[in-house]
Amino acid sequence: MRSHNYIAVLFLAALGLALIGAPKASPEAPEQRVLASAQEPVTEISWFVNEEQIRLIMESVGLEEQQQLLLEFPDFLIDKVLRDVESAPVFKDFHIEQDKLTPEGCYQYWPLHIERKYAKEEGLSTVEDLFSNAEVALIARILKSESGLSSGDFGTRFDFEVAEVLKDSGGTIKNKDLLYSSLTTFDLYLGEKRYCRLRNGFDQPEQGELFLLLGYRPDRPTLFFRVANYFPVFGGKIGLQQYSWLDQGSETRIEVLRELAIEAANGVGGV
């Protein structure tokens, strides 16, 4: 299945000096294929390629195509993507044999431990409970959302602009900052096969939408924002998601969360 021509790649690698001087797309160009972020370098442990980029890597068989490929992607990334693509059908066939796929033919979704990070230990939690316990709460304007491969696992990456910082215990995030995050849900095609992991009862971030994100920034310098909980925002109202431990009658509004943050800053309440 591996369509990459190793001899051509080795030959092109020997012409490294020539390739270094070749022109690259401007960071502002809309057709540029962004791997992680325009401001953040791709590393062997932190990378993302979307469905279109995966297809490009799989189908680049000619010498000219491979030359362009080396200009756009680090060579270590090409190898990693090809290995992951090769193993994907085997992994899915195993799940089919074990009858572990959903009726839609997707992998089953399992909630992550981080989702309960800000919830009460017992009983149902409200959105306001989660907000009070979160290190960071912000309103995000989704710039793009793409399924793909992220550091070796299928998932969805979404880039966003910070529309409003409601609270930030570390004081490192500002309005209009450009950040990104990821989800373990995804839906894409590799060749003729569909690969997906869906989450019923949850609104997923899509371009142009507003979301309340609760989470934190990792200690290391990065543009990545670790999301614990996410809720759609409609006209100032916080929509509910189907977390099993969430009080489904706990709808609230952004203005209420703003008031909670102000009270906490003045020593009132527990935010």
C-alpha positions as a Markdown table, in Angstrom:
| # | Residue | x | y | z |
|---|---|---|---|---|
| 1 | Met | 0.0 | 0.0 | 0.0 |
| 2 | Arg | 2.9 | 2.3 | 0.5 |
| 3 | Ser | 3.1 | 4.5 | -2.6 |
| 4 | His | 6.1 | 6.6 | -1.5 |
| 5 | Asn | 9.2 | 6.1 | -3.6 |
| 6 | Tyr | 12.1 | 5.7 | -1.1 |
| 7 | Ile | 14.8 | 5.9 | -3.8 |
| 8 | Ala | 13.4 | 9.2 | -5.0 |
| 9 | Val | 13.2 | 10.5 | -1.5 |
| 10 | Leu | 16.8 | 9.6 | -0.7 |
| 11 | Phe | 17.9 | 11.3 | -3.9 |
| 12 | Leu | 16.0 | 14.4 | -3.1 |
| 13 | Ala | 17.4 | 14.5 | 0.5 |
| 14 | Ala | 20.9 | 14.6 | -1.0 |
| 15 | Leu | 19.9 | 17.8 | -2.7 |
| 16 | Gly | 19.0 | 19.4 | 0.6 |
| 17 | Leu | 20.9 | 22.7 | -0.1 |
| 18 | Ala | 18.9 | 23.3 | -3.2 |
| 19 | Leu | 15.6 | 22.5 | -1.5 |
| 20 | Ile | 16.3 | 24.8 | 1.4 |
| 21 | Gly | 16.6 | 27.7 | -1.0 |
| 22 | Ala | 13.3 | 26.9 | -2.8 |
| 23 | Pro | 10.4 | 29.3 | -2.3 |
| 24 | Lys | 7.7 | 28.4 | 0.1 |
| 25 | Ala | 4.1 | 29.6 | 0.5 |
| 26 | Ser | 3.6 | 32.7 | 2.5 |
| 27 | Pro | 2.1 | 32.1 | 6.0 |
| 28 | Glu | -0.7 | 34.4 | 5.0 |
| 29 | Ala | -1.6 | 32.5 | 1.8 |
| 30 | Pro | -4.9 | 30.7 | 2.2 |
| 31 | Glu | -3.8 | 27.7 | 0.2 |
| 32 | Gln | -0.9 | 27.0 | 2.6 |
| 33 | Arg | -1.2 | 23.6 | 4.3 |
| 34 | Val | -0.8 | 24.4 | 8.0 |
| 35 | Leu | 0.5 | 21.5 | 10.0 |
| 36 | Ala | 0.2 | 22.8 | 13.6 |
| 37 | Ser | 0.1 | 26.5 | 13.6 |
| 38 | Ala | 1.6 | 29.4 | 11.7 |
| 39 | Gln | 3.4 | 30.4 | 14.9 |
| 40 | Glu | 4.3 | 26.9 | 16.2 |
| 41 | Pro | 6.8 | 24.5 | 14.7 |
| 42 | Val | 6.0 | 20.9 | 14.0 |
| 43 | Thr | 7.9 | 18.3 | 16.1 |
| 44 | Glu | 8.1 | 14.5 | 16.1 |
| 45 | Ile | 5.7 | 14.5 | 19.2 |
| 46 | Ser | 3.4 | 17.3 | 18.2 |
| 47 | Trp | 2.0 | 17.4 | 14.7 |
| 48 | Phe | -1.3 | 17.3 | 12.8 |
| 49 | Val | -2.3 | 16.5 | 9.2 |
| 50 | Asn | -5.8 | 16.8 | 7.9 |
| 51 | Glu | -7.6 | 14.5 | 5.5 |
| 52 | Glu | -6.5 | 16.4 | 2.4 |
| 53 | Gln | -2.9 | 16.4 | 3.5 |
| 54 | Ile | -3.0 | 12.6 | 4.2 |
| 55 | Arg | -4.3 | 12.1 | 0.7 |
| 56 | Leu | -1.5 | 14.2 | -0.7 |
| 57 | Ile | 1.1 | 12.1 | 1.1 |
| 58 | Met | -0.5 | 8.9 | 0.0 |
| 59 | Glu | -0.8 | 9.8 | -3.7 |
| 60 | Ser | 2.6 | 11.6 | -4.3 |
| 61 | Val | 4.3 | 9.0 | -6.5 |
| 62 | Gly | 6.0 | 11.1 | -9.2 |
| 63 | Leu | 9.5 | 12.8 | -8.7 |
| 64 | Glu | 8.1 | 16.3 | -9.0 |
| 65 | Glu | 5.3 | 15.6 | -6.6 |
| 66 | Gln | 7.7 | 14.1 | -4.1 |
| 67 | Gln | 10.0 | 17.2 | -4.4 |
| 68 | Gln | 7.0 | 19.4 | -3.5 |
| 69 | Leu | 6.1 | 17.0 | -0.7 |
| 70 | Leu | 9.5 | 17.4 | 0.9 |
| 71 | Leu | 9.1 | 21.2 | 0.8 |
| 72 | Glu | 5.8 | 21.1 | 2.6 |
| 73 | Phe | 6.3 | 18.3 | 5.1 |
| 74 | Pro | 9.2 | 17.2 | 7.3 |
| 75 | Asp | 10.5 | 13.8 | 6.1 |
| 76 | Phe | 9.9 | 12.2 | 9.5 |
| 77 | Leu | 6.3 | 13.2 | 9.2 |
| 78 | Ile | 5.8 | 11.5 | 5.8 |
| 79 | Asp | 7.0 | 8.2 | 7.2 |
| 80 | Lys | 4.8 | 8.5 | 10.3 |
| 81 | Val | 1.7 | 9.2 | 8.3 |
| 82 | Leu | 2.3 | 6.4 | 5.8 |
| 83 | Arg | 2.8 | 3.9 | 8.7 |
| 84 | Asp | -0.4 | 5.0 | 10.4 |
| 85 | Val | -2.4 | 4.8 | 7.1 |
| 86 | Glu | -1.0 | 1.3 | 6.5 |
| 87 | Ser | -2.1 | 0.1 | 9.9 |
| 88 | Ala | -5.6 | 1.7 | 9.9 |
| 89 | Pro | -7.4 | -1.0 | 7.8 |
| 90 | Val | -5.9 | -3.7 | 10.0 |
| 91 | Phe | -7.1 | -2.0 | 13.1 |
| 92 | Lys | -10.6 | -1.4 | 11.8 |
| 93 | Asp | -10.9 | -5.0 | 10.5 |
| 94 | Phe | -10.0 | -6.2 | 14.0 |
| 95 | His | -12.8 | -4.1 | 15.5 |
| 96 | Ile | -15.2 | -5.5 | 12.9 |
| 97 | Glu | -14.3 | -9.1 | 13.8 |
| 98 | Gln | -14.8 | -8.3 | 17.5 |
| 99 | Asp | -18.2 | -6.6 | 16.7 |
| 100 | Lys | -17.0 | -3.4 | 18.4 |
| 101 | Leu | -18.2 | -0.8 | 15.9 |
| 102 | Thr | -21.3 | 1.3 | 16.2 |
| 103 | Pro | -24.3 | 0.8 | 13.8 |
| 104 | Glu | -22.7 | 3.7 | 11.7 |
| 105 | Gly | -19.6 | 1.6 | 11.4 |
| 106 | Cys | -17.6 | 3.9 | 13.7 |
| 107 | Tyr | -15.3 | 3.3 | 16.6 |
| 108 | Gln | -17.1 | 3.5 | 20.0 |
| 109 | Tyr | -16.6 | 6.7 | 22.0 |
| 110 | Trp | -15.3 | 6.5 | 25.5 |
| 111 | Pro | -15.4 | 9.5 | 27.8 |
| 112 | Leu | -12.0 | 10.9 | 28.9 |
| 113 | His | -11.1 | 11.2 | 32.6 |
| 114 | Ile | -10.4 | 14.9 | 32.1 |
| 115 | Glu | -14.1 | 15.6 | 31.5 |
| 116 | Arg | -14.8 | 15.1 | 35.2 |
| 117 | Lys | -11.8 | 17.3 | 36.2 |
| 118 | Tyr | -14.1 | 20.2 | 37.3 |
| 119 | Ala | -17.2 | 18.2 | 38.2 |
| 120 | Lys | -18.3 | 17.5 | 41.8 |
| 121 | Glu | -17.3 | 14.1 | 43.1 |
| 122 | Glu | -20.8 | 13.1 | 43.9 |
| 123 | Gly | -24.2 | 14.0 | 42.3 |
| 124 | Leu | -24.9 | 16.2 | 39.3 |
| 125 | Ser | -22.8 | 19.2 | 38.5 |
| 126 | Thr | -24.1 | 22.5 | 36.8 |
| 127 | Val | -22.3 | 24.5 | 34.2 |
| 128 | Glu | -21.7 | 27.1 | 36.9 |
| 129 | Asp | -20.0 | 24.4 | 39.1 |
| 130 | Leu | -17.7 | 23.6 | 36.3 |
| 131 | Phe | -17.0 | 27.2 | 35.6 |
| 132 | Ser | -16.1 | 27.9 | 39.3 |
| 133 | Asn | -13.6 | 25.0 | 39.4 |
| 134 | Ala | -11.9 | 25.6 | 36.0 |
| 135 | Glu | -8.5 | 27.2 | 35.7 |
| 136 | Val | -9.5 | 28.9 | 32.5 |
| 137 | Ala | -12.9 | 29.7 | 31.0 |
| 138 | Leu | -13.1 | 31.5 | 27.6 |
| 139 | Ile | -15.5 | 32.1 | 24.7 |
| 140 | Ala | -13.9 | 30.8 | 21.5 |
| 141 | Arg | -14.8 | 31.8 | 18.0 |
| 142 | Ile | -14.0 | 28.7 | 15.9 |
| 143 | Leu | -11.9 | 29.5 | 12.8 |
| 144 | Lys | -11.7 | 26.0 | 11.4 |
| 145 | Ser | -12.3 | 22.4 | 12.5 |
| 146 | Glu | -10.6 | 19.4 | 10.7 |
| 147 | Ser | -10.5 | 15.6 | 11.2 |
| 148 | Gly | -7.1 | 14.0 | 10.6 |
| 149 | Leu | -4.1 | 12.5 | 12.2 |
| 150 | Ser | -2.7 | 14.1 | 15.4 |
| 151 | Ser | 0.6 | 12.8 | 16.7 |
| 152 | Gly | -0.3 | 9.3 | 15.5 |
| 153 | Asp | -4.0 | 9.1 | 16.5 |
| 154 | Phe | -7.1 | 10.0 | 14.6 |
| 155 | Gly | -8.9 | 13.0 | 16.0 |
| 156 | Thr | -10.2 | 16.5 | 15.3 |
| 157 | Arg | -8.2 | 19.7 | 15.6 |
| 158 | Phe | -10.0 | 23.0 | 15.9 |
| 159 | Asp | -8.3 | 26.5 | 15.7 |
| 160 | Phe | -10.0 | 29.4 | 17.4 |
| 161 | Glu | -9.7 | 33.0 | 18.3 |
| 162 | Val | -10.3 | 34.0 | 21.9 |
| 163 | Ala | -13.5 | 36.1 | 21.8 |
| 164 | Glu | -13.5 | 36.7 | 25.5 |
| 165 | Val | -11.5 | 35.5 | 28.5 |
| 166 | Leu | -14.0 | 35.0 | 31.3 |
| 167 | Lys | -11.4 | 33.8 | 33.8 |
| 168 | Asp | -7.7 | 32.7 | 33.7 |
| 169 | Ser | -5.9 | 31.8 | 36.9 |
| 170 | Gly | -2.5 | 32.0 | 35.1 |
| 171 | Gly | -3.2 | 35.3 | 33.4 |
| 172 | Thr | -1.5 | 34.0 | 30.1 |
| 173 | Ile | -4.5 | 34.3 | 27.7 |
| 174 | Lys | -5.8 | 37.5 | 26.2 |
| 175 | Asn | -8.7 | 38.4 | 24.0 |
| 176 | Lys | -8.0 | 37.8 | 20.3 |
| 177 | Asp | -5.3 | 35.2 | 21.0 |
| 178 | Leu | -5.1 | 32.5 | 18.4 |
| 179 | Leu | -5.0 | 29.0 | 19.9 |
| 180 | Tyr | -6.0 | 25.5 | 19.0 |
| 181 | Ser | -7.3 | 22.4 | 20.7 |
| 182 | Ser | -8.3 | 18.8 | 19.8 |
| 183 | Leu | -11.0 | 16.2 | 20.3 |
| 184 | Thr | -10.9 | 12.5 | 20.1 |
| 185 | Thr | -13.9 | 12.4 | 17.7 |
| 186 | Phe | -13.3 | 12.4 | 14.0 |
| 187 | Asp | -14.9 | 11.5 | 10.6 |
| 188 | Leu | -12.8 | 11.1 | 7.5 |
| 189 | Tyr | -12.1 | 8.8 | 4.5 |
| 190 | Leu | -8.9 | 7.1 | 3.6 |
| 191 | Gly | -9.3 | 5.8 | 0.1 |
| 192 | Glu | -12.7 | 4.2 | 0.0 |
| 193 | Lys | -12.9 | 3.5 | 3.7 |
| 194 | Arg | -14.6 | 5.7 | 6.3 |
| 195 | Tyr | -12.9 | 6.1 | 9.7 |
| 196 | Cys | -14.9 | 7.8 | 12.4 |
| 197 | Arg | -15.6 | 8.1 | 16.1 |
| 198 | Leu | -18.8 | 10.1 | 16.7 |
| 199 | Arg | -20.3 | 11.4 | 20.0 |
| 200 | Asn | -24.1 | 11.5 | 19.9 |
| 201 | Gly | -25.8 | 14.3 | 21.9 |
| 202 | Phe | -22.8 | 16.7 | 21.5 |
| 203 | Asp | -22.5 | 19.8 | 19.4 |
| 204 | Gln | -19.1 | 19.7 | 17.8 |
| 205 | Pro | -17.1 | 22.9 | 17.1 |
| 206 | Glu | -17.6 | 24.2 | 13.5 |
| 207 | Gln | -16.2 | 27.2 | 11.7 |
| 208 | Gly | -17.9 | 30.4 | 12.7 |
| 209 | Glu | -19.5 | 29.1 | 15.9 |
| 210 | Leu | -19.0 | 30.3 | 19.4 |
| 211 | Phe | -18.1 | 27.8 | 22.2 |
| 212 | Leu | -17.5 | 28.1 | 26.0 |
| 213 | Leu | -14.3 | 26.2 | 26.6 |
| 214 | Leu | -13.2 | 25.1 | 30.1 |
| 215 | Gly | -9.7 | 23.8 | 30.5 |
| 216 | Tyr | -6.1 | 25.0 | 31.0 |
| 217 | Arg | -2.8 | 25.8 | 29.2 |
| 218 | Pro | 0.0 | 23.2 | 29.6 |
| 219 | Asp | 3.1 | 24.3 | 31.5 |
| 220 | Arg | 5.3 | 24.3 | 28.4 |
| 221 | Pro | 5.1 | 27.2 | 26.0 |
| 222 | Thr | 2.5 | 26.3 | 23.4 |
| 223 | Leu | -0.5 | 27.5 | 21.6 |
| 224 | Phe | -2.4 | 24.3 | 22.6 |
| 225 | Phe | -5.3 | 24.7 | 24.9 |
| 226 | Arg | -6.4 | 21.5 | 26.8 |
| 227 | Val | -10.2 | 21.3 | 26.8 |
| 228 | Ala | -12.0 | 19.5 | 29.6 |
| 229 | Asn | -15.5 | 20.6 | 28.7 |
| 230 | Tyr | -17.0 | 22.5 | 25.8 |
| 231 | Phe | -20.5 | 24.0 | 25.3 |
| 232 | Pro | -22.1 | 25.8 | 22.3 |
| 233 | Val | -23.0 | 29.4 | 22.8 |
| 234 | Phe | -26.2 | 30.8 | 21.2 |
| 235 | Gly | -27.0 | 34.5 | 21.6 |
| 236 | Gly | -25.3 | 34.7 | 25.0 |
| 237 | Lys | -26.9 | 31.5 | 26.2 |
| 238 | Ile | -24.8 | 28.4 | 27.1 |
| 239 | Gly | -26.1 | 25.3 | 25.4 |
| 240 | Leu | -25.9 | 22.0 | 27.3 |
| 241 | Gln | -24.0 | 18.9 | 26.3 |
| 242 | Gln | -25.0 | 15.3 | 27.2 |
| 243 | Tyr | -22.3 | 14.7 | 29.9 |
| 244 | Ser | -23.8 | 11.9 | 32.0 |
| 245 | Trp | -23.0 | 13.8 | 35.3 |
| 246 | Leu | -24.3 | 17.2 | 34.1 |
| 247 | Asp | -27.5 | 18.6 | 35.4 |
| 248 | Gln | -29.5 | 19.0 | 32.2 |
| 249 | Gly | -31.6 | 21.7 | 33.8 |
| 250 | Ser | -28.5 | 23.9 | 34.5 |
| 251 | Glu | -28.7 | 26.2 | 31.5 |
| 252 | Thr | -27.1 | 29.6 | 32.1 |
| 253 | Arg | -25.9 | 32.7 | 30.3 |
| 254 | Ile | -22.5 | 34.3 | 29.7 |
| 255 | Glu | -23.5 | 37.3 | 31.8 |
| 256 | Val | -24.1 | 35.1 | 34.8 |
| 257 | Leu | -20.6 | 33.6 | 34.4 |
| 258 | Arg | -19.1 | 37.1 | 34.1 |
| 259 | Glu | -20.8 | 38.0 | 37.4 |
| 260 | Leu | -19.4 | 34.9 | 39.1 |
| 261 | Ala | -15.9 | 35.8 | 37.9 |
| 262 | Ile | -16.3 | 39.4 | 39.2 |
| 263 | Glu | -17.5 | 38.1 | 42.6 |
| 264 | Ala | -14.6 | 35.7 | 42.9 |
| 265 | Ala | -12.2 | 38.5 | 42.0 |
| 266 | Asn | -13.7 | 40.6 | 44.9 |
| 267 | Gly | -13.4 | 37.7 | 47.3 |
| 268 | Val | -17.0 | 36.5 | 47.1 |
| 269 | Gly | -17.9 | 33.0 | 46.0 |
| 270 | Gly | -15.5 | 30.2 | 44.9 |
| 271 | Val | -14.4 | 30.9 | 41.3 |
